[in-house]
Amino acid sequence: MWRQSFGLLEKSYISGVPGSFLLGKDLRIPLYPVPLCSAVVDVAIQDYVADVASELTYQNKSRTSSEVIFVFPLALHMTIYSFQALNEDAKVQAMLHDETQQLHKATKGQENWEYLQHQSEHSGEVFACFLGSLSPGKEMVVTLRYVQELPRKPDGAAQFLLPATLHPHWNYYTWNCLNNKPHYSLLLTASLQSPRGVASAEANCALTPLIYTAQDCSTAQVSLAEIPPRDDFELLVYYGDPTEVSAVVEKGDPGAPVGSLLGDPLVLVTLSPSIPDAMPGQCQSGEFIFLLDTTFLEHAQESLLFLLKSLPLGCYFNIYCYGATSVGIYPQSVEYTQDNLIKAMQRIPSTSSRLGDADLLGTLRTIYNTPQPHGHARQLFIFMTGLPPDKEDIAAEVRRHRNSHRCFSFCFSEDSAALAMALARDTRGEATYVDSDKKLAVVVLNCLKRALKPAAEGVSLSWTLPLGLEAEVLGGTPRSIFQGEHIHLYAKIRGEAQQPSCVSSNLQYLSGCSQDMKVATGVLTLQFSLNGQNVTHTIQFPLCPQGDGRLAGHRLAARCLLRMLLAEAVSGSGDEPRQRAVEISLTSGIICPFTSYVGVRTSQRVTWYQGPLALLPRHQSLVACQILQLRGSIRGSSCSPKSIAIPPGWLTAVQESWLAIQHLTHDIAALAQNGAHSKAPKPPPPSISSLEYVDPKFVLSSQILGPWVSNAIDECQELVALQNVDGSWTLSSSLASALQVDEAEIKGKMPGEVTEPSIWSTVLAVTWLQKQSRYYQDPCELLEAKAVTWLCSRAGESCFPDLHRMASSLLSPVRPTLISSGPLFPGSPVSPFFFLSVDLSSCLAPTVPLSLPHCSVPARQVSGGSQHPPREQRGAECF
């Protein structure tokens, strides 16, 4: 559907199409896709950046003329720098201009933006341009160019995904279901380049053989051999030996002034250190700072309890309640100990303040001025109930310090979603929209699990270049890199070379590649600390500039520099940052907050004087063209939970039906094998990867939340409050009350081989969490992992099965089945020693959360049942 791939859209004036009036004004005319006839795509991949030039041909196959617009979704690391559309009547070109210029406002076609923003299910930025009228049977040729940073796979491959606009394989109108072939043609050619050499290229469809265009295999070409199947096209490019750091020198624009961003050579740097999981029993590092808006403190006490109790030993923490004061609970972060946690919980204010009293900006500045514990990556958890009035200053302040920390932001209102996403995007964090207090605990804990991944600390880069030259990393180098991350950096080479035998007298030597420069090299050294050990990686790279002149790295560097200049301009550093940003934006084609698009429509038809024959200049007009932020439906987007309505009694009925089907399958298998075996073989477990059938275990997976999960959080809150920071529980009357067992009975049935009461009480607590409800898995997963780690260090693992059986018989009559399981969470130091067999979440296909730049899981809505069923009958709510 067009909502998924967009492309060229036309207005539909077919009678009977439903529409609606907005405040008595214009009728919303639905937009429908114009069929794509052909797509020609030229991709230039240089290490881990790509420049994409595409030419899309559309044809109006209706019997009437239609007004058309072009819409292109922008991915997180994608930037358009050129757009043009051409038909026999006119040419429309997107131009950037300084917003301070007094241009006539282009309003032609702007009414379509309102329809897109209200009716589109897409959430995120899109490029949209009104192209005028397209006659019946006529074609519109769209030329689009953009650059993007490519993800680096764990095996070192650069991953390129073709946008759905260029390959709309899932649209019904583009695919012939009879022969399983599209109605459009697709021609894709990829030029590959890396100083480490191009090793191979793979895709999810047939490719032509790799053709090397250089003797050292540093450049190659590959093309599509056939149109990809009905799936996203993915190209993986493998280079020489994968390294922790890579560097490529991209030549500048010969026509640009020497000393400018586009005129000088640029080094494209990719950092991807290999970070292993934490070792068993190893204390985890990290500094966790929680910024709480006191307007919702009374609603988040239980979430804060679970969050603080789930922190790992060895970390540092602090809490700021920025509605009451900009000062933290402690002057600076303190070590995570039992005493420090108790004092912190006692110092949190119990009263709420007004939203207008919140000083998030002042609190952030206080945090940035406090020292960071050595060897501990700083991560901020920011909770916002509303949109602060100084949102631009807040975003600029976070952007200035983006290399020193990572932000996990949580918004509780739609108007603060944009700020939450900006804070997360600039710091490589995550943003989440939460619409319920009961869902907050699980949402925050899921983010904490990802925040607990090990990290490389104290990251630094050092350069060794020919005498007289130096490199400046635009935007600086992040201090920490977390497991699974890869960082793109752009360094500008400055200065004058002092060795004429190797280089010429100034930076112009890098605009070409002389014989002397073929032997000139640079050395880049990456240093960081990992688990207290210093790690160093050094690579040597040629200074001979590469590239085909398309300046993909330079344009991406321009985007990085524009964000820096925006922060300087907002902070009141005068007019220079703004003027420089406008200059870079206009020369590179990369939009910034101080420039905007305008569509320039030039008529292709000429007008003649009635008098002397003289050709008038072609008529030009302005049309609407801009970057739109589509919100989709925030409550139904990937940033929010969404309820699944389940009729009363549905879950019980389906579960009974499922068990009946299993028994029936078992009996049929026994009949088939009768006589061959004395006992029928046990049928293999059904695959849960396909959702073609309704499976109750899917409804109960860890990524789906219902009222039972909220109830589970309430039920286990008392037990969680009693857990010590090391993961253990102390044997006491309070623990007995939480477990609903008499204290004397607990002490009387303590096994004789247990050397200390806390071991027995901890086994009881973990067994209670697992036996009481499988819905405790999400909120209590980290707590159980801490308890298991503590038990392993105190008692060893061999005695666990016996202790677990004794604890199970004491707590409930349920017969547990011990099974082996993997780590509780990524990077978990140990595996749990038991899981109840009713926990089936490990059988489910994992649900991967989306980025705003990163968000929670997209939700599905299943209709049925009453709109507001009773709480005990209400369905799951999925993140």
Secondary structure, DSSP 8 states (H G I E B T S, - for coil): -HHHH-EEEEE---TT----BSTTS-B---EEE--EEEEEEEEEEETTEEEEEEEEEEE--SSS-EEEEEEEE--TTEEEEEEEEE-SSEEEEEEEEETTS------TTTHHHHHHHHH----EEEEEEEEEEE-TT-EEEEEEEEEEE--B-TTS-EEEE--TTT--TT-GGGEETTTTEESSEEEEEEEEE-TT-EEEEEESS-B---EE-STTS-EEEEEBSS---SS--EEEEEESS--SEEEEEE---TTS-TTSTTTS-EEEEEE--------TT-----EEEEEE-GGGGGGSHHHHHHHHHT--TT-EEEEEETTT-SSBSSSS-EE--HHHHHHHHHHS-SS---GGG--HHHHHHHHHTS---TT--EEEEEEESS--TTHHHHHHHHHHTGGG-EEEEEESSGGGHHHHHHHHHHTT-EEEE---HHHHHHHHHHHHHHHTS-EEEEEEEEEE-STTEEEEETT---S-EETT--EEEEEEEEE--S-TTTS-SSGGGGGS--TTTTT-EEEEEEEEEETTEEEEEEEEEE-S-BS-S--HHHHHHHHHHHHHHHHHHHTT--SHHHHHHHHHHHHH----TTEEEEEEEEESS--B-SSS--B----EEEE-EEEEEE---GGGSTTS-EE----TTHHHHHHHHHHHHHHHHHHHHHHHTBTTBSS---------S--SS--HHHHTSTTEE-HHHHHHHHHHHHHHHTB-TTS-B--SHHHHHHHTS-HHHHHHT--TT-SSHHHHHHHHHHHHHHHH-GGGHHHHHHHHHHHHHHHHHHH-STTHHHHHHHHHHHH-S----------SSTT-SS--S---TT--GGGS------BTTB----------S-SS--GGG---EE-
